Each structure stands twice: as C-alpha cells, then as structure tokens.
Amino acid sequence: MKTIEAAKSIDKIDTSSTEAFIKSIADRVRILAGKNNLYASIILAQAILESGSGQSNMSQQYFNIFNITGAYLGKSISFKTEEFSGNNPYYIEQSFRVYSNYDQALDDYINLMIKGTTWNSEIYAGAWKSHAKTYQEAAQALQGIFATDPAYAQKLIEIIQEYKLDAYDNVDSTTQVVDSKIPESPLVASKLDNSAYPEYNRVEYPGADSYAFGNCTQYVYNRIIQLGGLVGTHMGNGGEWGINAQAQGYFTTTVPTEGYAVSFPPGVAGSSSEYGHVAFVEKVYSDNSILVSEMNVKGNNIVSERHISAGVAALATYIQPK
C-alpha cells in the first residue's frame, strides 16, 4: 500500500509569489483531493486563479480563496463581481462566504465539490476523477458551472501546465496517510482483551450538563470521561470542537486517530449545516476510513456506530483527550 506523510493544517499562507502560495497549501490539498476523487491540480489552479495566489481581499480578509458565493455559518460579505453572458461581461452584487481560517475554506470547497448544491447534488460530478480521465477534462467540466468566464477552463489548464500542478495528482483513495509524531490517545489503556473499547455506560458525568442533553457533544464528553480521559466543558457545537480545542491547548491533527474525538465541519458527514457534528473514533482502518460512535444521528439520546469513508474522514479535525 502506498503511504504519504500527513500534511499540517493551513494556518497561514505565503503570498510572496505564486510558487510560495502553492507550497503553502499543496500538501493538504493533494491529500483531500486524492481521498475525495478530485484532481489536486484543479483545486490548486482554482485557488491561484480565484484568489490571485492568495493576494485578493476576499482571501486575506475573509479566507475565501475560491470565491465561493453564499453564506457559511450565516456569515457573508457582499462584493460587486464580474460575470459573463456568453462573451459579454456584466457586473452584479454577490454574497460571498466568510470563513475563520483557510482550512475551513478548503474543507467547505471539497464538501461542495463532492456533495453539490441543494438543487443538484452532482452539479460538479464532471470534475470527479471517476468521470474525468484527465485534469483537462475536469477543467472543461467546470466551464460555465463553477464560473461563467468563457475562458475559465483554459485558464485553469494553463496554470496547471505553467506550475506543473499535475505532480500533486499522486494520491488516491487507497493511499495511507501516516504521521509518526501523533501522540497516542490516553484512552487506549481502557481497551478490552479483544482490542475494542468497553460499551458506553450511559453515565452522565459532572459537567455533562454544559452540553445539550442527548446530543453529540454531551455523548463525546461522557464517552471520553468513561474511558479515563478528560475534555473541556466549553468546546462549543460539534463543528467547533476542532478550532476551540486548538485555542484551549489540546493537540489536534487532520489524521484519523483512534481514541480521539472527531469534529466534522458543518455539512460534512451528513451533519447540520449550522452546527456540524462531533463523534468518538473507535477504530481507524488501513485506508484511513474510521468507525465512530456517536449520538443524535438516529435520534435524540440514541447512540449508534457508523463507518466514515476516508475522504470524509480527511475533512475532519481529531482532538486528543487529556
């Protein structure tokens, strides 16, 4: 099995040159792309084109490096933008999504590409690796769909060729992402002889009432304490656990890790587009897919397990309990 070293979260980007911009995001992009049936070269080219290699106002102030319209967690900003009707340009006011960081923007872009829109779940399917045999075909599939610029596909292709971005199309769904520096979860000591964690005991531990009863957050809090770990009482909604954990000094990673909490961004893994979701990682498989236990997926206060594909798992943040 092919392995690749894990990429760090994109905390900041270097906008001193296009080459520096590529280096800032390429490792993370190629893993997310490869695990989600997408061309990393296309994503990198779009980021370069849409953000001016990270120098646009939209990128530097609002972290929106793909110029994705709409709102994210209710946040948006309006700008006048150039659109095309055929070859004729015109200008309109558009609302664009506002993010808290570049990782959030990248995760949302990937989720949009694989899930589509509310009115067409396969609107971007033509750009998937399973449908487009080459990055050139993928670029053509985005023409008139992701952007109205009649030269959009050709611009992407030229950027890919100029910066040799197809070199990053070397990860697929079977590639194993590894990181020897990730600390082991302190909860592994609670495993049973069959290498599984004990069943959930349904005990509500002190502090559990800081989370909504029967929801995913309260479950993960109780599950971690049951297994001998600790996690804070103010981690926020499920989709906020990753960013809040970092702020509170927890070790976090983008690599699936057993015995960690896993925070899914809003809309990912079938989660609420407003709140996101958090679960507990019971097992990690060789392809980086995971088995999670969770609450409130099948109903309030109902605990269930689910297998999460490697592609979706790559979009999440993993939090080491204390």
C-alpha positions in Angstrom: 0.0 0.0 0.0 1.3 3.5 -0.9 1.8 5.8 2.0 2.2 9.5 2.3 3.2 11.8 5.1 0.4 13.7 6.7 0.0 17.4 5.9 -0.3 20.2 8.5 -3.4 22.3 8.8 -3.2 25.5 6.7 -2.7 28.1 9.5 -1.4 30.8 7.1 -0.3 31.1 3.5 2.7 32.8 1.9 1.6 35.2 -0.8 5.0 36.5 -1.8 4.8 34.6 -5.0 2.6 32.0 -6.8 5.2 29.3 -6.1 5.2 30.2 -2.4 1.4 30.1 -2.3 1.3 26.7 -3.9 3.8 25.4 -1.3 1.6 26.7 1.5 -1.4 24.7 0.5 -0.3 21.9 -1.8 0.4 19.1 0.7 -3.0 19.5 2.4 -4.8 19.9 -1.0 -3.4 16.7 -2.5 -4.5 14.6 0.4 -8.0 16.0 0.5 -8.3 15.8 -3.3 -6.9 12.2 -3.6 -9.1 10.9 -0.8 -12.2 12.6 -2.3 -12.0 11.6 -6.0 -10.8 15.0 -7.1 -7.8 16.4 -9.0 -5.4 18.3 -6.7 -4.1 20.2 -9.8 -7.6 21.6 -10.5 -8.0 22.7 -6.9 -4.6 24.4 -6.8 -5.2 26.1 -10.1 -8.6 27.4 -8.9 -7.1 28.7 -5.7 -4.4 30.5 -7.7 -6.9 32.0 -10.2 -9.7 32.9 -7.8 -7.6 34.4 -5.1 -4.7 35.9 -7.1 -2.3 33.5 -5.4 -3.8 34.5 -2.0 -3.4 38.2 -2.6 -7.1 39.1 -3.1 -9.1 41.0 -0.5 -11.5 38.1 -0.3 -8.7 35.7 0.6 -6.7 37.9 3.0 -9.7 39.3 5.0 -12.3 36.5 4.7 -10.1 33.4 3.9 -12.3 32.7 0.8 -9.6 31.5 -1.6 -12.2 30.0 -4.0 -14.6 32.9 -4.2 -17.5 30.7 -3.2 -20.8 32.5 -3.0 -23.5 32.3 -0.4 -23.0 32.2 3.4 -21.1 30.0 5.8 -22.5 29.6 9.3 -24.6 32.6 8.5 -21.6 34.8 7.6 -21.2 36.5 4.2 -19.9 39.7 2.6 -21.2 41.4 -0.5 -18.9 42.5 -3.4 -19.5 43.6 -7.0 -18.3 40.9 -9.3 -17.8 40.4 -13.0 -19.9 37.7 -14.6 -20.4 36.7 -18.3 -23.4 36.0 -20.5 -21.7 34.3 -23.4 -18.7 36.5 -24.1 -20.4 39.6 -22.7 -19.3 40.8 -19.2 -21.7 42.4 -16.7 -21.5 43.3 -13.0 -23.7 42.2 -10.1 -23.6 42.3 -6.3 -22.9 38.9 -4.9 -22.7 37.5 -1.4 -19.5 35.5 -0.6 -18.8 33.1 2.2 -16.8 34.3 5.2 -14.5 31.7 6.9 -12.5 31.7 10.1 -9.4 30.2 8.5 -8.0 28.7 5.3 -8.6 25.1 6.4 -12.3 25.8 6.9 -12.4 27.3 3.4 -10.7 24.3 1.8 -12.9 21.8 3.7 -16.1 23.6 2.6 -14.8 23.7 -1.0 -14.2 19.9 -1.0 -17.6 19.3 0.5 -19.2 21.5 -2.1 -17.5 19.6 -4.9 -18.5 16.2 -3.7 -22.0 17.0 -2.4 -23.0 19.6 -4.9 -25.8 22.0 -4.2 -29.3 21.6 -2.7 -30.8 21.7 -6.2 -28.2 19.4 -7.9 -26.1 17.0 -5.9 -24.0 16.1 -8.9 -23.5 19.6 -10.4 -19.7 19.2 -10.2 -19.6 15.5 -10.9 -18.0 16.1 -14.3 -14.8 17.2 -12.5 -14.5 14.0 -10.4 -11.6 11.7 -11.2 -14.1 8.9 -11.8 -15.8 10.9 -14.5 -12.9 13.0 -15.9 -10.0 10.9 -17.2 -7.6 13.9 -17.2 -7.3 17.3 -15.5 -8.1 18.9 -18.8 -11.5 17.1 -18.9 -12.1 18.1 -15.3 -11.4 21.8 -16.2 -13.8 21.7 -19.1 -16.4 20.2 -16.8 -16.2 23.3 -14.6 -16.7 25.7 -17.5 -19.9 27.7 -17.1 -20.7 25.8 -13.9 -18.2 26.9 -11.3 -17.6 30.2 -13.1 -19.1 32.0 -16.1 -15.9 33.2 -17.6 -15.8 31.7 -21.1 -12.0 31.2 -20.8 -12.2 29.7 -17.3 -11.2 26.1 -18.3 -8.4 27.2 -20.5 -7.0 29.5 -17.7 -7.0 26.5 -15.3 -5.2 24.3 -17.8 -2.6 26.9 -18.5 -2.0 27.5 -14.8 -1.6 23.7 -14.2 0.9 23.4 -17.1 2.9 26.5 -16.1 3.4 25.4 -12.5 3.3 21.6 -13.2 0.5 21.1 -10.7 -0.4 17.7 -12.0 2.6 16.4 -10.0 0.2 16.7 -7.0 -2.3 14.3 -8.5 -0.5 11.4 -6.9 -2.8 10.5 -4.1 -5.9 8.2 -4.4 -8.5 6.7 -2.0 -6.2 3.8 -1.2 -3.2 5.9 -0.2 -2.5 5.6 3.6 -1.8 8.9 5.3 0.7 8.4 8.2 2.2 10.6 10.9 4.6 9.0 13.4 4.5 12.2 15.5 0.9 11.9 16.6 0.7 11.1 20.3 -1.3 8.0 21.3 -4.7 8.6 22.9 -4.5 8.1 26.7 -7.7 6.1 26.3 -6.2 3.1 24.7 -5.3 1.8 28.2 -9.1 1.2 28.7 -9.3 -1.3 25.8 -10.6 -4.8 26.4 -8.8 -8.0 25.5 -10.4 -8.0 22.1 -8.9 -4.6 21.4 -12.3 -2.9 21.5 -13.3 -0.2 23.9 -16.0 -1.0 26.5 -19.6 -0.3 25.6 -21.0 3.1 26.5 -22.2 3.0 30.1 -24.7 5.9 29.7 -23.4 7.6 32.9 -23.7 11.4 32.9 -20.5 12.7 34.4 -20.1 16.0 36.3 -20.0 18.8 33.7 -22.1 16.9 31.2 -25.0 19.4 31.7 -22.9 22.1 30.0 -23.9 20.3 26.7 -27.4 19.8 25.4 -29.0 16.5 26.6 -29.0 13.7 24.1 -26.8 15.5 21.6 -23.5 14.5 20.0 -21.4 16.9 22.2 -22.7 15.5 25.5 -22.1 11.9 24.3 -18.5 12.5 23.4 -17.9 14.3 26.6 -19.3 11.4 28.6 -17.6 8.8 26.5 -14.1 10.3 26.9 -14.5 10.5 30.7 -15.9 7.0 30.9 -12.7 5.7 29.2 -10.4 7.6 31.5 -9.8 10.9 29.7 -10.7 14.5 30.1 -12.2 17.0 27.7 -13.5 20.6 28.4 -17.0 21.6 29.2 -17.0 24.6 26.8 -16.0 23.1 23.4 -19.0 24.6 21.6 -21.1 23.0 18.9 -19.8 19.8 17.3 -18.3 21.5 14.3 -16.5 24.0 16.6 -14.6 21.4 18.7 -11.6 21.4 16.4 -10.9 25.1 16.4 -11.9 25.5 20.1 -9.7 22.6 21.1 -6.7 24.3 19.4 -7.4 27.5 21.3 -7.7 25.7 24.6 -4.3 23.9 24.1 -5.4 20.4 23.0 -3.3 18.5 20.5 -5.2 18.3 17.2 -4.5 16.7 13.9 -6.1 16.1 10.5 -5.0 12.4 10.5 -7.7 9.9 11.7 -6.5 8.7 15.2 -8.1 6.1 17.4 -9.3 7.2 20.8 -9.6 10.8 19.7 -12.7 13.0 19.4 -13.5 13.8 15.8 -15.1 17.2 14.8 -16.9 17.4 11.4 -17.3 20.8 9.9 -20.9 22.0 9.2 -22.5 19.9 6.4 -19.8 17.2 6.4 -20.7 13.6 7.2 -24.4 14.4 7.0 -24.1 16.9 9.8 -26.1 20.0 10.4 -25.1 22.9 8.0 -25.3 25.1 11.1 -23.8 23.1 14.0 -21.5 20.4 12.4 -21.0 17.2 14.4 -18.6 15.5 16.9 -18.1 11.8 17.4 -15.7 9.4 19.1 -13.2 7.4 17.0 -13.5 3.7 18.0 -11.3 2.4 15.2 -9.1 3.5 12.3 -8.7 1.3 9.2 -5.6 1.0 6.9 -7.2 3.2 4.3 -7.8 6.0 6.8 -11.5 5.4 7.0 -12.9 5.3 10.5 -15.5 3.7 12.8 -17.1 6.2 15.1 -19.6 6.0 17.9 -22.0 9.0 18.1 -25.3 10.3 19.4 -28.2 12.1 17.9 -27.7 10.8 14.4 -30.6 8.3 14.6 -32.5 10.3 17.2 -32.0 12.3 20.4 -30.1 10.4 23.0 -29.7 7.4 20.7 -26.1 6.0 20.5 -25.1 4.4 17.2 -21.9 3.5 15.2 -21.0 4.4 11.7 -18.3 3.8 9.2 -16.9 7.0 7.7 -15.1 6.9 4.4 -11.5 8.0 4.2 -12.5 11.0 2.0 -15.0 12.4 4.6 -12.6 11.5 7.5 -9.9 13.6 5.9 -12.1 16.7 6.2 -12.4 16.4 10.0 -10.3 17.5 12.9 -9.1 15.0 15.5 -8.7 16.0 19.1 -6.6 14.2 21.7 -8.3 13.9 25.1 -6.3 14.9 28.1 
